Each structure stands twice: as C-alpha cells, then as structure tokens.
Amino acid sequence: MKRGLFLAVILCLLHQLALSQELIPLYQGKAPGSESWTWTEAESSSNGFKTRLVYNVVEPSITAFFPEKSKANGTSIIVAPGGAFHILSIDSEGIEVAKWLNQRGITAFVLKYRLLHTLTNDPVKELSAKMQDFNQLDKINAPVVELATKDGIKAMEYVRQHAQTLGLNPQKIGFMGFSAGGTLTMSVLQTASDANRPNFIAPIYLYKKAVLGSQIPKNRTPIFIAAASDDNLGLAAHSVQLYTEWLNAKQPAELHMYTQGGHGFGMRQMNTPSDHWTEDFEHWLRFHQYLP
C-alpha cells in the first residue's frame, strides 16, 4: 500500500512538472536566415563558469514556466540568458530566474536564441580566445546578433498573440536579459514594431556596443538596470550610459550599481552586494504594478 501511494505521489509530481513547463518552437521548420546550419545544439557543464551552458542553438525556442494558478497575476517576462552570443548560461541567467519569477506569480519564458557556431566541444575556451579583442568579436557576432534579435521579437509576438489563451495581460509583458541577453533585450525593444514591443525591460549588466537600433520608444516603458562596479569585463559604464539616455528621454528609469558582484552574477549567491538585485527588482516590479 505504501509503495502504491509513493508511486502515485511521484506520478502526480511529474504531472505537475509537465504542466508547469512547456517547450515552444519559435518557427515552423528551419528558422529564416539559418537554413543552411547543419550543426546540433549541445550542452557543456565542465567549464570555468561552473554552470550548465548551452551552445550551437539552431532551433530557437521559448520554454514557458507557469506559476501555480492560485499565484498567477497575469504578468509575464521573457528571459534571455547571456554568453557573448556564443553560449547561454541557461541555469543562472535563465531557468533559475524563471523559477524565481514563478514564485512571485509571474509567468516566465526562457529564450533560446541562435548563437555563433562553436567548432569544438569546449565553447568557453573558444570564446575566451575571441574576447581578447571586443571590436573583432563584435564583427564576428554581428550577423548572429541580428538573427537573435529576430528570435527575441518572435518570442514577443508569440506571447502577446497567445496572452489571452495563457491567462496573461498583453499589456504587462516584460523582457529581461543578462550580458548578451541584455544586448538582445535592448535590440528587441528598439527594433520591434509597437505590436511586438515589451511593456517593460530589465537589461542586467548589458553589453551596449552591440545593441541594434537607437530609438527610445515614445510610449511609457519602465527600465530596471543592474550591474556591478567591479564588472571584470569593464561593462559597468554601459549600464550608466543606458540609464542616462533613458533619463534624458524622460522615461521611468532605475539603476542599481552594486559595489561588488563582477560580471555574470545572475542568480549566484556570492556574499556580495549583487546578491540582493532580485530584492530590488521585486520592489521595482511592485512599484510599477507588475506585481500586486
């Protein structure tokens, strides 16, 4: 009897997990612009990042993470992990963020966008060699940044078009991203049509030089910006510059520049001031009424 009850509980938990997550391809068939790509998506966990990484993304998708029905509040956020358009830090800057959002009643969509082709099974080593020259890296990445931006806009299009079916408010769809995901967040905002533009954004330690578009929306678009002063890639100033631009445009802007945290803190707890960015983000969401 106990064994039967145990199996029933396990089956129930698996059923609930299946309901709480859903993989949604962004395109039918091959994604436009990368039809000739023949490589296969892969994962790596043995790396200096000490987290699971995804690379060689060919088929863009969003994975929907739904909160408990009793907690759901209608707000949704697309989450774009970072990794210099070569890799995706899928856990710390993706799935763990989604689960945190779910706990606060927000539906989250973790975006897998197209990446540069990695030739070996050590994507971190390949990327590290290229990061010695950011200007050259930008040139290499440029075509993929455009494709990734299209993937982000496609994700926005899907969520907004299916908002009613999913029980979401079509005017409370946000977009947030980390590092390259922050670059993508801004590129989506500044190149999308009004129909597919996020209602609010949160670029976290973004790389600004590769952002596509430059037009700040006229419609009210609150922005939450966070980074660390000791960003080891020297990107702290990128967040300050973005904040200044938003301020000059008279858009609602909030900047958190933490004394320590380095680059890529994501959901990692490191006993640094950046550990508290999620608390600040939650307060910001409540202030702008994206949380009750």
matplotlib code that plots the C-alpha trace (Angstrom):
import matplotlib.pyplot as plt

x = [0.0, 2.8, 4.6, 1.4, 0.9, 4.6, 4.2, 1.0, 2.7, 5.7, 3.3, 1.4, 4.6, 5.7, 2.3, 2.5, 6.1, 4.9, 2.1, 4.4, 6.9, 6.3, 8.8, 7.6, 9.5, 9.5, 9.4, 7.8, 10.7, 14.1, 14.5, 14.7, 18.3, 20.0, 18.5, 22.0, 23.0, 23.7, 25.2, 23.4, 22.6, 24.7, 25.4, 28.5, 28.9, 32.7, 33.8, 35.1, 31.6, 30.7, 27.2, 25.4, 25.9, 24.0, 25.7, 25.2, 21.5, 20.0, 16.3, 15.2, 12.5, 11.0, 10.3, 7.3, 7.4, 4.0, 3.3, 0.7, -2.7, -3.5, -0.5, -0.6, -1.1, -1.1, 2.4, 4.9, 8.6, 10.8, 14.2, 17.3, 20.4, 23.8, 27.1, 28.5, 26.2, 28.4, 26.8, 23.8, 24.2, 20.9, 20.5, 21.8, 20.6, 17.6, 15.8, 16.6, 15.4, 12.2, 11.5, 12.1, 9.6, 7.1, 7.3, 6.0, 3.1, 4.9, 4.8, 8.3, 9.6, 13.3, 14.5, 17.0, 18.2, 20.5, 24.3, 27.5, 28.7, 31.1, 33.6, 34.7, 33.1, 34.7, 32.7, 34.2, 37.8, 36.8, 35.0, 37.8, 40.3, 38.0, 37.3, 40.8, 39.6, 36.0, 35.9, 36.8, 34.3, 31.6, 32.3, 32.1, 28.9, 27.1, 25.2, 24.1, 23.0, 20.5, 19.2, 19.0, 17.1, 14.6, 14.2, 13.5, 10.9, 9.3, 9.1, 7.4, 5.0, 4.1, 3.5, 1.4, -0.7, -1.4, -1.7, -5.5, -5.2, -2.4, -4.2, -1.8, -2.2, -1.0, 0.0, 2.2, 4.8, 8.4, 11.7, 14.9, 18.3, 21.8, 25.0, 24.5, 20.9, 20.8, 22.1, 19.3, 16.7, 17.5, 17.8, 14.3, 12.9, 14.5, 13.8, 10.4, 7.1, 4.7, 2.7, 5.7, 7.5, 7.8, 5.9, 8.9, 12.5, 15.4, 18.8, 21.2, 25.0, 24.4, 27.0, 25.7, 28.0, 26.3, 22.7, 20.7, 18.6, 18.8, 15.2, 13.9, 10.1, 7.7, 5.3, 6.0, 8.5, 9.9, 13.5, 15.4, 19.1, 21.6, 25.3, 28.4, 31.1, 33.8, 32.5, 35.6, 34.7, 34.6, 30.9, 29.7, 29.8, 27.5, 24.7, 25.4, 25.2, 21.9, 20.4, 21.5, 19.9, 16.6, 16.7, 17.2, 14.2, 12.1, 11.3, 11.0, 14.5, 16.1, 19.7, 21.4, 25.2, 26.5, 29.9, 30.9, 29.5, 31.7, 30.3, 27.7, 26.4, 22.9, 21.2, 24.5, 24.9, 28.4, 28.1, 28.5, 26.1, 24.9, 23.2, 20.3, 19.5, 16.4, 15.0, 15.5, 13.9, 10.9, 10.4, 10.6, 8.0, 5.6, 6.1, 5.2, 2.2, 3.6, 3.2, 0.2]
y = [0.0, 2.4, 1.6, 2.3, 5.6, 6.6, 5.9, 7.9, 10.9, 10.6, 10.5, 13.4, 15.5, 14.5, 15.6, 18.9, 19.5, 18.7, 21.3, 23.9, 23.8, 23.8, 24.0, 26.2, 26.3, 29.9, 28.8, 26.1, 24.3, 25.9, 29.5, 32.1, 33.2, 30.0, 27.4, 26.1, 25.5, 21.7, 21.5, 20.4, 22.1, 20.8, 21.3, 21.7, 21.7, 21.2, 24.8, 27.8, 29.2, 26.3, 26.2, 24.4, 26.0, 25.6, 26.2, 25.8, 26.7, 26.2, 25.9, 29.0, 28.3, 29.6, 27.3, 28.5, 28.3, 28.7, 29.7, 28.0, 29.0, 30.5, 32.8, 33.8, 37.5, 38.0, 39.5, 37.7, 38.1, 36.7, 35.9, 35.9, 34.3, 35.7, 34.3, 36.7, 35.2, 32.0, 30.3, 30.5, 30.4, 28.6, 28.0, 31.0, 33.5, 31.5, 28.7, 29.8, 33.3, 31.8, 29.8, 32.9, 34.8, 31.9, 32.1, 35.7, 34.7, 35.8, 33.5, 33.3, 32.3, 31.3, 32.2, 30.1, 32.3, 31.5, 31.6, 31.6, 28.2, 26.6, 24.3, 22.2, 20.7, 23.4, 26.6, 28.5, 28.0, 29.2, 32.2, 33.2, 33.4, 35.7, 38.0, 39.4, 41.9, 43.1, 45.0, 41.9, 39.9, 42.4, 41.9, 38.1, 38.3, 40.9, 38.6, 36.4, 39.4, 40.2, 36.7, 36.5, 39.8, 38.4, 35.4, 37.8, 39.7, 36.4, 35.4, 38.7, 38.1, 34.6, 35.7, 38.7, 36.8, 34.0, 36.1, 35.7, 31.9, 31.7, 33.9, 36.8, 40.6, 41.6, 45.0, 43.5, 41.6, 42.3, 41.4, 40.9, 39.6, 39.2, 40.4, 39.5, 38.8, 42.5, 43.5, 41.4, 43.0, 46.4, 45.3, 43.9, 47.0, 49.4, 47.5, 45.8, 47.2, 48.6, 45.4, 43.3, 45.8, 44.8, 46.9, 47.0, 45.8, 44.8, 44.7, 43.2, 44.0, 44.6, 45.0, 48.2, 48.5, 45.6, 46.9, 47.2, 50.3, 53.6, 54.9, 55.0, 54.3, 57.2, 55.0, 54.8, 51.9, 51.5, 50.2, 48.4, 48.3, 46.4, 45.8, 45.7, 48.4, 45.8, 44.2, 42.3, 42.9, 46.7, 46.9, 48.9, 52.2, 50.6, 50.5, 54.0, 55.3, 53.5, 54.9, 58.4, 58.0, 56.8, 59.6, 62.2, 60.7, 61.2, 57.5, 55.8, 54.6, 52.8, 51.9, 49.7, 49.7, 47.2, 47.7, 44.0, 41.2, 41.1, 40.1, 37.4, 37.2, 36.2, 34.1, 33.1, 33.8, 35.0, 37.0, 40.3, 43.2, 41.9, 39.0, 41.4, 42.5, 40.3, 42.0, 45.4, 44.0, 42.8, 46.2, 47.8, 45.4, 46.2, 49.9, 49.7, 47.4, 44.4, 42.6, 43.1]
z = [0.0, 0.9, -2.3, -4.3, -2.5, -3.1, -6.9, -7.0, -5.4, -7.8, -10.8, -9.5, -9.1, -12.6, -14.0, -12.2, -13.6, -17.1, -16.7, -15.3, -18.3, -22.0, -24.9, -27.7, -31.0, -32.5, -36.1, -38.2, -39.9, -40.1, -38.8, -41.6, -42.2, -40.9, -43.2, -44.1, -40.5, -40.0, -36.6, -33.5, -30.2, -27.3, -23.6, -21.5, -17.8, -17.4, -17.7, -15.8, -15.4, -13.0, -14.5, -17.3, -20.7, -24.0, -27.3, -31.0, -30.8, -34.3, -33.4, -31.4, -28.8, -25.6, -22.6, -20.7, -16.9, -15.3, -11.7, -9.6, -10.7, -7.3, -7.6, -11.2, -11.6, -15.4, -15.7, -17.9, -18.7, -21.5, -20.0, -22.3, -20.8, -21.7, -23.1, -25.7, -28.4, -28.2, -25.3, -23.0, -19.2, -19.2, -15.4, -13.5, -16.1, -17.4, -15.6, -12.1, -12.9, -14.3, -11.2, -9.0, -11.1, -10.8, -7.0, -7.4, -9.7, -12.9, -16.0, -17.5, -20.9, -21.1, -24.6, -26.5, -29.4, -32.2, -31.4, -33.3, -34.4, -31.9, -33.7, -30.6, -27.5, -25.4, -26.1, -23.2, -24.5, -28.0, -26.6, -24.2, -27.1, -29.0, -26.0, -26.2, -28.9, -28.4, -31.6, -33.6, -31.5, -32.4, -36.1, -35.8, -33.8, -35.9, -38.2, -35.3, -33.2, -36.0, -36.0, -32.2, -32.2, -34.7, -32.3, -29.4, -31.4, -32.5, -28.8, -28.0, -30.9, -29.6, -26.0, -27.0, -29.5, -27.1, -24.0, -23.6, -24.0, -21.5, -19.0, -19.4, -19.6, -23.1, -21.6, -18.9, -20.9, -20.0, -21.5, -19.4, -20.3, -18.9, -20.6, -24.3, -23.2, -22.1, -25.5, -27.0, -24.7, -25.9, -29.5, -29.4, -27.7, -30.2, -33.4, -32.9, -34.1, -31.5, -31.7, -30.5, -28.2, -24.5, -21.9, -19.6, -19.7, -17.4, -19.0, -16.4, -16.9, -20.6, -23.4, -25.1, -28.1, -30.0, -29.4, -32.6, -33.1, -31.2, -30.9, -27.4, -27.5, -27.0, -25.1, -21.4, -20.9, -17.4, -17.3, -14.5, -14.9, -12.7, -12.8, -10.6, -10.3, -10.4, -13.6, -14.8, -18.4, -17.8, -18.7, -15.7, -17.7, -20.3, -17.8, -16.6, -20.2, -20.8, -17.6, -18.7, -22.1, -20.5, -18.0, -20.8, -22.7, -19.6, -19.3, -15.9, -15.1, -12.2, -11.9, -9.3, -9.4, -6.8, -5.3, -5.9, -8.0, -11.1, -14.4, -14.8, -11.2, -12.3, -9.6, -8.0, -4.3, -3.7, -0.5, -2.4, -2.7, -6.1, -4.2, -3.5, -7.0, -7.0, -3.9, -5.7, -8.8, -6.9, -5.3, -8.7, -10.2, -7.3, -7.7, -11.4, -10.6, -12.4, -9.0, -6.7]

ax = plt.figure().add_subplot(projection="3d")
ax.plot(x, y, z, "-o")
ax.set_aspect("equal")
plt.show()
